[in-house]
Amino acid sequence: MEASHDPLEALRTEHEEIRDVLNKFEGYLKKAATAQSDEDRNNLINRLSEITAFMDKDLETHFKREEEALFPVLGNYIGIETGPINVMLIEHNNCRDLSAGFKAKVNGYRSDKNHKALADAGNSLSRLLSEHEDKEDNILFRMADMHLSEDEKRGITEKMQTIN
C-alpha cells in the first residue's frame, strides 16, 4: 500500500505536525516568564491563541480520525474497553480537558500576568500530548501494522478522509 493511502502513515505525519506545534508552544511558554511589557504579553497571548486554535481544530480532527476511523477497526483485534485503545481514548479526553484549562489560563494571563499558572497548565498539556503520541507511534500503530489488512487500511483511509 502506498504511504499516501496508509492511514497509519497519515496519522504519523499528523503527529510530526503536532510535535512541531508543541516545540513552538514550549518556546512561547518559556517566554511568558520574561515578558515585561504589555506589548510583549499581548504578542505572546496572540501566539498562544494561535496554538489553542490549532488544538481546537487540527488536533481535534486528528483525535476524531483515530477515534472514528482507526480505533473501531483495530478494536476488533485488540479490544476497546480495556487495553491500549481505552488508554488512548482516556488520554484524548484528558488532552481536551487540559486544553480547555490552558485556554482559561491564557485569558487570565491578560489581566493577572501569572506566568507560572500559564506555564504549569501549558507544560501539563504539552507533556501529556507528547507522551501520548509516543505511545501511539511506538505501541498502538505497530499493533495496527501487525493486524490490519490492506483492505481494512483502505477503508480506514476512506473514513478518515470524511472527517475534518
Secondary structure, 3 states (H helix, E strand, C coil): CCHHHCHHHHHHHHHHHHHHHHHHHHHHHHHHCCCCCHHHHHHHHHHHHHHHHHHHHHHHHHHHHHHHHHHHHHHHHHCCCCCHHHHHHHHHHHHHHHHHHHHHHHHHHHHHCCHHHHHHHHHHHHHHHHHHHHHHHHHHHHHHHHHCCHHHHHHHHHHHHCCC
